[in-house]
């Protein structure tokens, strides 16, 4: 029998846990207490350094499903193996093995077995540890991927993976085994189409996977990608005033990866904690360039060890008046910006954009959207050519550190 | 202005509150009353700031928000009260007793023009003398007292 239904994914990117929800209709309840199954998941990611490559990985693990009295099947799923990455780089297959402390919690909710609706919820961390590199490569992972969309129609699954560089869509045609509807390893899966920039893996050593479609095509509905600016550096110094700031690390990472995708190397040159409760909330006045309050002046005085023309980014609890961030600073040699706790995930990049000379725009696809980075419609947001030129001309981006 | 319009403004990274304050306070008041209770802390803080700052229509809301569990909302109330020209002494008085240093700091600033009130003044003096509070806060209290008429 073929399954039908929808598969949806919700990603909580704040702590890098992903929750996947599978809702599979017309599932014949073949899951039995204690059934062991093999879990194989196809993942795709890209690496930012030294150049973009696409990777397909396999996760393998084993699990036991155990029903509870209330019909909710819960399970802790442990991967006892590493992820293997296979990628085609410069015409040769390179294999990377990444140790992942993966632990997946799975919950299967069968409220009425006759209805046979199954909900899978899986959570796992996407931390990618330092890869063990083979064949002398020096590639390193800088970003986790974000599985942004997973949909299906009968017989076909569509995976959309997103990282700061590109969106990659993979469509798979699947024929399901009727006895082992959740045992994806048993399915015959054929790769139908791959779109997105960058080299896409052609083979990963499994006969079940075969590329038939084009390997590279521009992402639709995106602005044309401007050329990158290789060799420009922006040195960023992170100062954490609000130690409970929930997203500072993610925001910094997104800032780095977004600008890296345009050829700007944002180097997190230092990171330090400022323990001063009187700096948690900062009066930013009108937040106008060149006009700072005594609060901002006092905050920005915490700049020990930060060279001139390098950017200090202060993560605080709140501003008065309440803003997501503020990039007003007074001393042109000492560029600074503030990111509040209630900011969105792209706010740090947006504020850095202001520091680097960018202004607001009326386009929610772009980083500098006036409407708020919480409303960015197609992440990762875009920077256009003129903005890249502005950044390149900024006093705060340089060819190399002096 | 509708609620959705105000919410869209409060979602911005950098908000021009001056343009919001140009609106009729009696139109704003019911909107901020609702938005201040939002689970979205950014929206709630912005609405709390506006509600504390506008003189008409939002009476009572700021005094409710001083007990909000979120420090940033209480800080926003204190920040907004500094712009409010109406009677705010009870609300500031409550904020001055807050456990959070940031809330106290902005409440202190909002109290600058009501230091004639003996209770408020006494509280600022206590802050100035309280060794358990950060030195920067106590210094600010000292300056406030020395600049008072």
Interface residues (C-beta under 8 A of the other chain):
Chain A: X276 X277 X278 X280 X281 X283 X286 X287 X298 X317 X318 X320 X321 X322 X323 X324 X325 X326 X340 X341 X342 X343 X344 X347 X350 X351 X360 X370 X371 X372 X373 X374 X375
Chain B: X8 X11 X12 X13 X14 X15 X17 X18 X40 X41 X42 X45 X46 X48 X49 X71 X72 X75 X76 X78 X79 X80 X101 X102 X105 X106 X109 X134 X136 X137 X140
